[in-house]
Amino acid sequence: MSEVVLRLTDVVFRRQGKEILHGVNLTVRAGEHWALLGPNGAGKSTILGFCGAVTHPTTGTVDVLGGRLGRVELQALRRSIGHVDPRHPLRSPLTIREVVLTGVTGSIDTPPRWQPTPEQLEQADELIALLGLDGKAGERWPTLSQGERGRALIARALISDPRLLLLDEPSTGLDVAAREQLLETIDLLTRTHPRLASIVVTHHLEELPETTTHALLIADGAVVSSGPIEQAVTTASISRAFGHPIRVDRHDGRWSARAARTRSTEVA
Ligand SMILES: Nc1ncnc2c1ncn2[C@@H]1O[C@H](COP(=O)(O)OP(=O)(O)OP(=O)(O)O)[C@@H](O)[C@H]1O
């Protein structure tokens, strides 16, 4: 079996007298691609905060890349985790190439007096091409579409050669074509980076990459189902998690969900 990249054991999280997570278990291994699914307020971002070595659990343990949160230096751990956040707080008009290079420095802006090595520049350009942004390396952040920004941020995350890639609602704000291009790119990573493990957070089954292997479905801070995606994502589990009768389908590797309605003709 592949090595464990991430393990959450009996994780409980309390804030302001409220229990937000009630004992979550999750084991992610190298090469696995997880979806973290659930309705608004279920606790997805909170779980992603542990995976990204950003927050500590109240009780329970979180082991990320062999280091236990609370015992290892978080900054060092974070360098091995690629975190793609669509709300990336960039203010200055960096070019795509510069944005990708901020993945080397782990900063939002290019640090003063920092110069990339020729190898880092070459790697940035290779990733820019891999992410389908060929010929756009010199274009500036404010002029980019949401889809281009998303792909630039994935290149930024990959330049530090992470073992774990976290994608927080990567399709938010994308039109259908941009979403499909992004999903194709994420699928491509399974071939170019076969050891990489990933976790995609989403509310929408339609936004799952075809290459998703596992899913953790949560509702109200508790696990509804977890495991290989075909077992974890079913009409019953999704209906339970979202508190509504939802029919789940899969066609050509892609998932879809819609309300399970009884047609009036069938009722008659
Ligand atoms: N630091 C905090 N203090 C108090 N409550 C918090 C804190 N962090 C999260 N919560 C609460 O915990 C619950 C889970 O939040 P979380 O953001 O993890 O859910 P989510 O599944 O990511 O939701 P969404 O899909 O809306 O982004 C919410 O009710 C939220 O208000």
The ligand as a Tripos MOL2 file, in Angstrom:
@<TRIPOS>MOLECULE
LIG
   31    33     1     0     0
SMALL
NO_CHARGES

@<TRIPOS>ATOM
      1 N1        -13.3520   30.0130   14.1430 N.pl3     1 LIG1
      2 C1        -14.6470   29.7360   14.2240 C.ar      1 LIG1
      3 N2        -15.4240   30.2070   15.2240 N.ar      1 LIG1
      4 C2        -16.7350   29.9190   15.3060 C.ar      1 LIG1
      5 N3        -17.3920   29.1610   14.4170 N.ar      1 LIG1
      6 C3        -16.7030   28.6690   13.3930 C.ar      1 LIG1
      7 C4        -15.2860   28.9070   13.2310 C.ar      1 LIG1
      8 N4        -14.8730   28.2620   12.1030 N.ar      1 LIG1
      9 C5        -15.9630   27.6620   11.5900 C.ar      1 LIG1
     10 N5        -17.0550   27.8850   12.3570 N.ar      1 LIG1
     11 C6        -18.4130   27.3450   12.1350 C.3       1 LIG1
     12 O1        -18.2730   25.9630   11.8950 O.3       1 LIG1
     13 C7        -19.1790   25.4890   10.9130 C.3       1 LIG1
     14 C8        -18.4270   24.8220    9.7870 C.3       1 LIG1
     15 O2        -17.7330   25.8100    9.0260 O.3       1 LIG1
     16 P1        -16.8840   25.4970    7.7160 P.3       1 LIG1
     17 O3        -16.4700   26.8160    7.1540 O.co2     1 LIG1
     18 O4        -15.8280   24.5220    8.0140 O.co2     1 LIG1
     19 O5        -17.9860   24.8180    6.7770 O.3       1 LIG1
     20 P2        -17.9540   24.5430    5.1990 P.3       1 LIG1
     21 O6        -18.4520   23.1410    5.0340 O.co2     1 LIG1
     22 O7        -16.6110   24.8430    4.6520 O.co2     1 LIG1
     23 O8        -19.0170   25.5760    4.6830 O.3       1 LIG1
     24 P3        -19.1950   26.3150    3.2370 P.3       1 LIG1
     25 O9        -19.5540   25.2370    2.2910 O.co2     1 LIG1
     26 O10       -20.3250   27.2530    3.4950 O.co2     1 LIG1
     27 O11       -17.8970   26.9990    2.9360 O.co2     1 LIG1
     28 C9        -19.9910   26.7030   10.4810 C.3       1 LIG1
     29 O12       -21.1970   26.7050   11.2170 O.3       1 LIG1
     30 C10       -19.0990   27.8700   10.8850 C.3       1 LIG1
     31 O13       -19.8760   29.0200   11.1780 O.3       1 LIG1
@<TRIPOS>BOND
     1     1     2 1
     2     2     3 ar
     3     2     7 ar
     4     3     4 ar
     5     4     5 ar
     6     5     6 ar
     7     6     7 ar
     8     6    10 ar
     9     7     8 ar
    10     8     9 ar
    11     9    10 ar
    12    10    11 1
    13    11    12 1
    14    11    30 1
    15    12    13 1
    16    13    14 1
    17    13    28 1
    18    14    15 1
    19    15    16 1
    20    16    17 2
    21    16    18 1
    22    16    19 1
    23    19    20 1
    24    20    21 2
    25    20    22 1
    26    20    23 1
    27    23    24 1
    28    24    25 2
    29    24    26 1
    30    24    27 1
    31    28    29 1
    32    28    30 1
    33    30    31 1
@<TRIPOS>SUBSTRUCTURE
     1 LIG1         1 GROUP 0 **** ****
